Amino acid sequence: MKTGADGLQDIQTEMGDCTLCKLSEQRKTIVFGSGNPNADLMFIGEGPGADEDEQGLPFVGRAGKKLTEIIEKGMLLDRERDTYICNIVKCRPPGNRDPEKEEVASCKPFLLKQIQAVKPKVLVALGKPSASTLLGRSVAITKERGTWHEFEGVPLMLTLHPAYLLRAYTLENRQAVHNDMKLVLEALKK
């Protein structure tokens, strides 16, 4: 399998105008991913929202602005140059609901190939659906955030989703994510 930009292009071509699950029926665009195709750091969310569906890019709405702030102000990294960002599912779930098992199952092979193409040194699961999908079990994200796991040999950090931070914008939650990202930065330096 090719890596980097060529590998991601091959996956996108393979995906085509995907109709493997019912999410394809209402989407405007497939939201594949964005950022550096050779990034050491990869963020994985759950699924696109309305803004993402409109623009075809992940994390461009309010939660995306919060994620950019975390990356650029908190971690002192450049979102486009230093990270690759994608979601578990590539089409918007209606009403921004969590993706269903069949939808995740349809998209997961593409996600796995994206991870293999980018070859990140560190993965960050943003929120419960992402963490649960990558770990293959139900994750209590508020209890397990800040913990290291492994996904196919790659260190995996679980943290709160930026949308959760916007809903529950407490000093405690912001500090928790800040601490998680400090651990991620330390892991990237190894």
C-alpha positions in Angstrom: 0.0 0.0 0.0 1.2 3.5 -0.9 1.7 6.0 1.9 1.3 9.7 2.2 -0.6 11.8 -0.4 -0.6 9.0 -3.0 -1.9 6.5 -0.5 -4.7 8.8 0.6 -5.6 9.6 -3.1 -5.9 5.8 -3.8 -8.2 5.4 -0.8 -10.4 8.3 -1.9 -10.5 6.9 -5.4 -11.5 3.5 -4.1 -14.2 5.1 -1.9 -15.6 6.9 -4.9 -19.2 8.0 -4.5 -19.6 5.6 -1.6 -23.1 4.2 -1.0 -22.2 1.4 1.4 -24.6 2.7 4.1 -27.7 4.8 4.5 -25.7 7.9 5.5 -24.9 8.4 1.7 -28.6 9.1 1.1 -28.7 12.5 2.8 -25.1 13.7 2.5 -24.0 16.6 0.3 -20.3 15.6 0.2 -18.0 12.8 1.5 -15.8 14.3 4.2 -12.6 12.3 3.7 -9.9 14.1 5.7 -7.5 17.0 5.7 -4.0 18.1 6.7 -0.6 16.7 6.2 -0.7 13.3 4.5 2.6 12.5 6.3 1.7 14.0 9.7 3.1 12.5 12.9 -0.1 13.4 14.7 -3.6 12.2 13.6 -6.9 13.3 15.2 -9.9 11.1 14.6 -13.4 12.4 15.4 -16.8 10.6 15.0 -18.5 12.2 11.9 -19.0 15.3 9.9 -21.6 18.0 11.0 -23.5 20.4 8.8 -20.6 22.7 8.1 -18.3 19.8 7.2 -21.0 18.2 5.0 -21.3 21.6 3.2 -17.6 22.2 2.7 -16.3 18.6 2.4 -13.7 19.1 5.1 -13.5 17.8 8.7 -13.8 20.0 11.7 -14.6 23.3 10.1 -17.6 24.3 12.2 -17.6 25.5 15.8 -16.0 22.3 17.1 -13.4 22.6 14.3 -12.5 26.1 15.4 -12.1 24.7 19.0 -9.9 21.9 17.7 -7.8 24.4 15.7 -7.4 26.5 18.9 -6.3 23.4 20.8 -3.7 22.5 18.1 -2.4 26.0 17.4 -2.7 27.9 20.7 -2.5 25.0 23.1 0.0 22.7 21.3 1.8 25.4 19.3 1.5 23.3 16.1 0.1 24.2 12.7 -3.1 22.4 11.9 -2.5 21.9 8.2 1.2 21.3 8.4 1.5 19.2 11.6 -1.7 17.1 11.8 -4.0 15.0 9.7 -7.7 15.0 10.7 -10.5 12.7 9.8 -13.6 11.0 11.2 -14.8 7.5 11.8 -17.6 7.9 9.3 -17.2 10.1 6.2 -20.8 11.2 5.8 -23.0 13.3 8.2 -25.3 11.4 10.5 -28.7 13.1 10.5 -29.1 15.6 13.3 -25.5 15.0 14.3 -26.4 11.8 16.1 -23.7 9.2 16.9 -22.9 6.9 14.0 -24.7 3.5 14.1 -22.8 0.2 14.1 -23.5 -0.6 10.5 -22.4 2.9 9.4 -19.2 2.6 11.4 -18.6 -0.9 9.9 -19.0 0.5 6.4 -16.5 3.2 6.9 -14.0 1.5 9.1 -12.0 -0.1 6.3 -11.4 3.4 4.8 -10.3 4.8 8.2 -7.9 1.9 8.7 -6.4 2.5 5.3 -6.1 6.3 6.1 -4.2 5.5 9.3 -1.9 3.1 7.3 -1.3 5.7 4.6 -0.5 8.6 7.0 1.6 6.4 9.3 1.2 8.8 12.3 3.4 8.4 15.4 0.5 9.3 17.7 -3.3 9.0 17.3 -5.8 11.0 19.3 -9.4 9.8 19.6 -11.8 12.8 20.0 -14.7 11.6 22.0 -16.6 8.4 22.9 -17.6 7.2 19.4 -14.0 7.5 18.1 -12.4 6.0 21.1 -15.0 3.1 21.2 -14.5 2.4 17.5 -10.7 2.3 17.7 -10.7 0.2 20.9 -13.5 -2.1 19.9 -15.4 -1.6 23.1 -17.7 0.9 24.7 -15.5 3.7 26.3 -16.6 5.9 29.1 -14.8 8.9 27.7 -15.1 11.2 30.8 -13.5 8.4 32.9 -10.9 7.2 30.4 -9.8 10.4 28.8 -6.1 11.1 29.3 -5.2 7.5 29.1 -2.8 5.8 26.6 -3.8 2.8 24.6 -2.5 1.3 21.4 -4.1 0.9 18.0 -2.3 -1.4 15.6 1.0 -0.5 17.2 0.4 3.3 17.3 0.0 5.1 20.7 -3.6 6.2 21.1 -4.6 9.0 23.4 -8.3 9.3 24.4 -9.6 12.9 25.0 -12.8 14.8 25.0 -14.4 15.9 21.7 -14.2 19.7 21.0 -18.0 19.8 20.7 -18.2 18.4 24.3 -15.9 21.2 25.4 -18.2 23.8 23.8 -21.2 22.3 25.6 -19.5 21.8 28.9 -17.1 24.7 28.9 -15.6 24.4 32.3 -12.2 25.1 33.6 -11.9 21.4 34.6 -12.7 20.1 31.1 -10.4 22.6 29.4 -7.6 21.7 31.8 -8.2 18.0 31.2 -7.8 18.4 27.4 -4.8 20.7 27.9 -3.2 18.0 30.0 -4.0 15.3 27.5 -2.4 17.3 24.7 0.8 17.9 26.8 1.1 14.1 27.0 0.6 13.9 23.3 3.4 16.4 22.7 5.7 14.5 24.9 4.9 11.3 23.0 5.6 13.0 19.7 9.1 14.0 20.9 10.1 10.4 21.6 
